[in-house]
Every structure is written in C-alpha cells, then in structure tokens.
Amino acid sequence: MSEGLVQVTAPPATKERALAQLGAALAVLNRLFAAEGRLDAHAALLRQAVEKAAGAFVTIELDETEGLWEEGTFQPALRAALACFDPASTRRPIRPPTVPV
C-alpha cells in the first residue's frame, strides 16, 4: 500500500440511511474493536447527534477526522486500518492514540 496521502470523497447520505447503516454496523464494529470495549454508548451519542443535526443529509470528511489526531499520526493509522481489509496484507491493526476530549 502506498505511503502517500489517503484521499477519499465522502458522499452525502440521508440521515435515515446513515442511521440505518450505523445500526447495521454496530455488531460488526463491536467485534472488530472488542479489545477496546463495546461501542454501543458511542454509537448512541452519534445517533443522537445525527438525529438532531439540521438538514436531511450528513457526511464525514476525512480531513475533519484527521484534525482530531496528533499531527502525522492519522494517515499511517488509516493506511494500517485499510490494509486489514486486504487478505494479502501482513499488516496488523495498530492501536490509535487516545484523543483528548
């Protein structure tokens, strides 16, 4: 996998679809992140935020997420996470740094 900048286009989704996908993904996310603990409370907070957000559509931009991380740490972690979806990859998931709230 290239060590360059990972760029994506975040398409807008209706709030209804985003919430349905969040609900459908929660069991899988809980399995993927079992070592860190269940994500139900986090998903509930996200659900509340999306439900209360103005407008009919939502999107998550990668650069907004990257801004929450210590400089220089997000892209390598993202590349490592994406590599986990590649069966040929020998990379293992890395633990992201804790982000102060």
C-alpha positions, 0 to 999 in steps of 0.5 A: 500500500502506498505511503502517500496521502489517503484521499477519499470523497465522502458522499452525502447520505440521508440521515435515515440511511446513515442511521440505518447503516450505523445500526447495521454496523454496530455488531460488526464494529463491536467485534472488530474493536472488542479489545477496546470495549463495546461501542454501543454508548458511542454509537448512541451519542452519534445517533443522537447527534445525527438525529438532531443535526439540521438538514436531511443529509450528513457526511464525514470528511476525512480531513475533519477526522484527521484534525482530531489526531496528533499531527502525522499520526492519522494517515499511517493509522488509516493506511494500517486500518485499510490494509486489514481489509486486504487478505494479502496484507501482513499488516496488523491493526495498530492501536490509535492514540487516545484523543483528548476530549 
